[in-house]
Amino acid sequence: MSPESRPNDPRRPAKGKDGQPERRPRFGLFVILAVALFLLLAQVYQSQQGEKKRLDEIEAMIAAGRVEGATIARDAVRVVLKDDAADPNAKREKYWANFDGGDRAVQEIKQKLRDAGATFDVESPDNLGSMLFVWLLPLLLIGAVFWFLMRRMGPPQGVMNFGKSRAKIYAEKEVHVTFDDVAGAEEAVEEVREIVEFLQEPKKFQALGARIPKGVLLLGAPGTGKTLLARAVAGEAGVPFFSLSGSDFVEMFVGVGASRVRDLFRQAEQQAPCLVFIDELDALGKTRGTSPISNDEREQTLNALLVEMDGFDANNGVIIIAATNRPEILDPALLRPGRFDRQIVVDRPDVVGRLKILEVHARKVKLGEGVDLELIAKRTPGFSGADLANVINEAALLAARRDKTAVTMAELEEAIDRVMTGLEKRRRGMTEKEQEIVAAHETGHAIVGWHSAGTDPVHRISIIPRGVGTGGHTLFLPDEEKSLYTRDELIARISALLGGRAAERVVFDHLSTGASNDLEVATRIARHMITRYGMSERVGPVSLESEQSPFLRDPQAAAPKGFSEDTQNAVDAEVRELITSCETKALEILERERAKLDEIRAILLEKEVIERESFERLMAGEPPAADVTAEPPVGTAQASVVVTHPMSGDGGADADDTEPGAAA
């Protein structure tokens, strides 16, 4: 809620006689005028003093009889020359010079002026006006500018306001998001809908003795709409909404974070019923005592949050909503009943949810005839809400760049490719030999994947470079979404990844650096099969890896647990044996299908892109479809695996290993 909407808030602007907010003088304008006045006075003062000269030049003027009058100060002498008889309109010149300021020097200048018949005055050393102008006025001006800058920093960052909450406060009518804007997360919406009912009709629950959850924790991968869902709750309930991040509490000064927590809850109690939303809770609520380096400030802030949440009365109407994508590192005290009672997973949407999300984001975009959002939803498995919003926006930008009046399927298809595999890079030239290597590499991925039962269908083969360091890509997309994968399917995935390397050996009888990322992903899948999924008879049904975040993809985060060196050697041998057997399988397939390999490779070199229908017709011995069109020259030569969007599911295979992706 804004200060204007609270009648007794001290930060609320004062009202004038007409009921309108009282207009305070603009201090910035005052500072500008003061600076201008100071510069003007300084110019006037300088003009009164005249031009600076050396002392010997002033003495020469006195000896020549050109000086009419002079003023002698403690360490300077100012002279005024006589009128120029030849030019009656000329102004009398003024000059000044410094000297050492001793009594003897003053007496010598006085004597020279007497000898020349010039009049002179001696300025008092305690001239108050001169001191005020030279010293006090600049100091006052600097102080005024400093005070103005401190005012511009705002109350939360002021020197005396470190302990104030930095929460952004929205009034009842300032949040315009509703549940209609949250698509693809129906289960999460149903979970939070009763919070809205409690805020609107608390007596209905209190009459039955029910207690609303004091805290709701939203869990999910980045971009799934956790913050949007929290804003929708506030918009539906029509109550004040406090929004801030977990990092807003932490400062370099010990005790500031705890003070901000107390100030936040004090403001929330005054505005009850209301919602307090804390984004990125893991920045504040990390488990205490796990780090060898003590952080008293963060732990004190967390302790203050725990006390304030547990100290609330059940019926005061203040509900805390927090969001995080790292629940495994949160302190257990935060997750116990009485604090964050309810944990809601905001998962990646399925095909129905993706269609609804696309329809929401397409409201603001002019779509052309023939646009099939259902087809786009099927083409984007694993995409989050943020990814889909980016697809629609990229398509609109592409249409505007091409001077179109509406977004067509061509822009939407290209936008998906940009999000999944990166931007096209056509300006980097490749040698003919490099193009042949990339074409053989991509064709090998596709043919081995075609003959490996359990792999997803080939959607596109391209030798147009996209992203960082990629010379082309082979895109595999599933006909239906999966959350569980068998051992045979994972082995088929490894074989398809090694198909590019195998094709280079079959066609050119050598290897290139293009398979580096293929080997990296294939090795990771094989190691996870053995150390995480228990798919090795030699090692056995054991887990040898530590817990990973269920929502963040970080292959380096899972460090092995403590086990013997013999076990490690057995794992390494099993991984090597599995990779070698998959490569042998890929080589056998490509040697058997050498004619298809050469045929598709030649077409790919000519057309640069082969779509699914054309590839399937070629594998069936038929001519390619008309969707193979020529493209301009392409760029870089290095190939890599571009793994795109993860698929989540309890007990399922690892997201980085099994998600639909592009092998290049």
Buried (B, 14 or more C-beta within 10 A) or exposed (E): BBEEBBEEBEEBEEEEEEEEEEEEEEEEEEBEEBEEEBEEEBEEEEEEEBEEBEBEEBBEBBEEEBBBBBBBBBEBBBBBBBEEEEEEEEEEBBBBBBBEEEEEBBEEBBEBBEEBEBEBEEBEEEEEEBEEBEEEBEEEBEEBEEEBEEEEEEEBEEEEBBBBBBBBBBBBEBBEBEBEBBBBBBEBBEBBBBBBBBBEEBEEBBEEEEEBBBBBBBBBBEBBBBBBBBBBBBBBBBBBBBBBBBBBBBBEEEBBBBBBBBBBBEBBBBBBBBBBBBBBBBBBBBBBEEEEEEBEBBBBBBBBBBEBBEEBEEBBBBBBBBBBBBBEEBBEBBBEEBBBBBBBBBBBBEBEBBBBBBEBBBEEBEBBEEBEBEEBBBBBBBBBBBBBBBBBBBBBBBBEEEEBEEBBBBBBBBBBBBBBBBEBBEEEEBEEEBBBBBBBBBBBBBBBBBBBEBBBBBBBBBBBBBBEBBBBBBBBBBEEBBEEBEEEBBBBBBBBBBBBBBBBBBBEEEEBEBBBBBBBBBBBBBBBBBBBBBBBEEBEEEEBBEEBBBBBBEBEEBEEEEBEEEBEEBBEEBBEEBBEBBBEBBBEBBEEBEEBBBBBBEBBBEBBBBBBEBBBBBBEEEEBBEEBEEBEEBBBBBBBBBBBBBBBBEEBBBBBBBBBBBBB
